[in-house]
Amino acid sequence: MKAVVWSKQRCPYCVQAKELLTQRGIEFEERTVGDGYTREDLLAAVPTARTVPQIFLDDVLIGGFTELRDHLQ
């Protein structure tokens, strides 16, 4: 399983999502808005995004931290 986490600096839910993925042994690529990626990049990947994190597992949009936690239970 491979994950992509769209995040931003100082985002507590982003940190929690990355910690959960690490605990589960799921490798992830972090795409940080404001550090190599733009808001436009995020919206191109997730047109409905209003918040971060936006998390993909195996190229399928899961949603934010809460959706990730529920999906992995």
Backbone as a ProteinNet text record, in pm:
[ID]
protein_1_A
[PRIMARY]
MKAVVWSKQRCPYCVQAKELLTQRGIEFEERTVGDGYTREDLLAAVPTARTVPQIFLDDVLIGGFTELRDHLQ
[TERTIARY]
85.6	0	89.8	52.4	127.4	31.2	75.9	-8.8	56.3	-29.6	13.4	-62.7	10.6	-50.6	-25.2	-131.3	-122	-134.5	-37.3	-35.4	11.3	20.1	82.7	154.1	239.5	314.7	219.3	258.1	184.1	37.4	15.6	-118.9	-128	-197.7	-201.1	-263.3	-364.8	-425.8	-332.4	-250	-150.3	-49.4	-4.2	90.6	28.5	-96.1	-162.6	-177.4	-210.7	-226.8	-93.6	13.8	145.4	190.5	161.3	195.7	118.1	-10.1	-92	-39.3	-6.3	48.1	179.6	264.9	392.7	370.2	277.3	246.6	198.7	125.5	71.3	171	287	388.1	357.3	278.7	240	331.6	404.8	493.1	407.9	455	379.8	473.2	419.7	485.7	410.4	483.3	419.9	434.4	323.5	323.2	275	369.9	340.8	310.6	189.9	150	232.6	298.3	384.6	530.8	559.2	697	714.6	715.3	732.2	602.5	491.2	360.1	274.2	181.1	93.1	-48.5	-129	-271.2	-335.4	-289.5	-342.3	-309.5	-188.7	-152.2	-247.8	-274.8	-367.8	-504.8	-554	-687.7	-692.8	-581.1	-577.8	-593.7	-535.7	-545.4	-679.9	-728.9	-854	-935.9	-1015.4	-1088.1	-1179.2	-1226.4	-1318.6	-1247.1	-1114.4	-1039.2	-1064.7	-1100.9	-1115.9	-1019.7	-968.6	-879.1	-768.3	-665.8	-564.6	-565	-520.9	-462.5	-567.5	-523.2	-599.9	-514.3	-570.7	-491.5	-542.2	-446.9	-474.9	-408.3	-479.6	-421.1	-433.8	-321.2	-319.8	-400.6	-375.1	-435.9	-585.4	-642.2	-784	-793.3	-871.2	-887.4	-964.7	-901.9	-966.1	-1031.3	-963.8	-1014	-912.2	-961.3	-874.9	-835.5	-785.5	-737.5	-847.6	-965.3	-1074.7	-1113.6	-1121.8	-1157.8	-1048.5	-922.5	-811.8	-820.1	-839.7	-849.4	-962.9	-1078.6	-1193.7	-1164.9	-1100.2	-1069.2	-973.7	-879.7	-779.6	-826.1	-942.6	-992.1	-1056.2
-117.9	0	123.7	222.1	347	462	561	675.4	804.6	901.1	1038	1126	1210.2	1300.1	1443.7	1512.7	1656.3	1724.5	1809.7	1871.4	2015.9	2079.5	2212	2220.8	2319.9	2338.1	2368	2324.5	2352.6	2307.9	2189.5	2132.8	2010	2020.2	1907.9	1781.2	1793.7	1674.7	1609.3	1689.4	1634.2	1550.1	1602.8	1530.6	1399.5	1403.7	1282.9	1180.1	1225.9	1133.8	1066.6	1144	1087.5	990	1022.2	931.7	800.8	809	688.4	600.6	661.2	584.7	517	591.4	535.5	418.4	435	326.8	201.4	220.3	106.8	51.5	113.3	65.6	97.8	201.3	240.4	353.2	327.4	430.1	539.8	664	773.7	877.7	947.7	1064.1	1186.3	1279.7	1401.7	1511	1576.3	1689.8	1810.6	1896.4	2007.8	2134.5	2186.3	2311.7	2423.5	2501.1	2608.2	2566	2439.8	2390.4	2294.6	2351.8	2271.5	2245.7	2263.8	2245.9	2368.3	2397.8	2513.8	2467.9	2563.2	2534.1	2485.9	2540.6	2499.3	2352.8	2309.4	2168.2	2079.8	2121.8	2046.2	2039.4	2153.8	2156.6	2079.7	2068.7	1986.3	1838.5	1799	1660.1	1632.6	1731.8	1716.7	1844.8	1851.8	1975.6	2024.4	1934.3	1972.5	2002.9	2000.4	2018.1	2155.3	2153.7	2278.7	2281.5	2162.9	2150.8	2051.8	2048.8	1944.3	1876.2	1752.3	1675.1	1622.7	1593.7	1516.6	1393.1	1276.9	1153.8	1057.6	1006.3	902.8	773.6	662.7	530.7	456.2	411.7	342.2	419.1	550.3	638.9	660.8	623.3	646.6	749.6	855.7	959.5	904.1	910.4	867	986.1	1100.6	1220.3	1270.9	1318.6	1374.5	1271.7	1322.6	1233.6	1142.4	1197.8	1118.4	1005.8	1036.7	934.9	827.7	871.2	776.2	682.3	739	658.6	557.3	603.3	512.7	404.7	442.7	348.2	238.1	273.3	177	89.5	121.3	39.9	-87.6
0	0	0	-81.7	-87	-65.7	8.9	39.4	-8.2	-39	-65.6	32.1	103.6	201.7	157.9	119.5	93.9	228.6	261.6	393.7	383.1	499.4	508.6	642.2	655.3	780	895.8	1016	1139.4	1132.1	1077.9	1065.5	1155.7	1269.1	1363.3	1304.6	1221.3	1162.3	1061.5	994.3	902.7	980.7	1093.9	1178.8	1226.1	1271.2	1319.8	1208.2	1088.3	975.1	941.9	938.5	907.2	1015.5	1142.4	1252.1	1240.7	1206.3	1191.8	1078.2	965.4	853.6	893.4	964.3	1008.5	1103.1	1197.4	1292.8	1221.7	1113.5	1038.4	936.3	927.5	834.4	689.7	667.5	531.8	485.8	377.6	322.5	260.5	276	216.6	158.2	59.5	1.3	52.6	109.6	159.2	54.6	23.9	-68.2	11.4	44.9	135.2	56.2	74.8	11.6	75	-7.7	41.2	47.7	19.9	21	-96.2	-216.1	-336.1	-410.2	-342.2	-404.4	-374.8	-466.7	-450.1	-418	-375.4	-352.2	-482.1	-593.4	-723.9	-752.3	-712.8	-728.4	-648.5	-526	-441	-506.4	-554.7	-614.3	-745.9	-815.1	-935.9	-898.7	-785.1	-738.9	-672.2	-595.5	-519.8	-539.3	-646.3	-676.3	-564.3	-479	-371.1	-239.9	-238.9	-113.8	-53.2	73.5	149.5	267.3	302.8	416.9	382.5	465.4	459.8	595.6	603.4	494.5	397.1	276.7	179.6	152.4	176.2	176.8	70.5	-7	-105.7	-60.3	-73	-52.3	-184.8	-238.3	-367.7	-472.7	-480.4	-580.2	-562.8	-448.6	-420.5	-308.2	-331.8	-229.9	-111.1	7.1	131.2	199.7	199.5	265.1	365	478.7	581.3	686.4	799.3	905.7	957.6	985.6	1041.7	946.8	817.8	718.4	708.7	718.4	716.3	836.1	954.2	1076.8	1063.7	1017	1001.8	897.1	788.4	680.8	727.2	813.9	858.4	974.6	1032.3	1144.7	1095
[MASK]
+++++++++++++++++++++++++++++++++++++++++++++++++++++++++++++++++++++++++

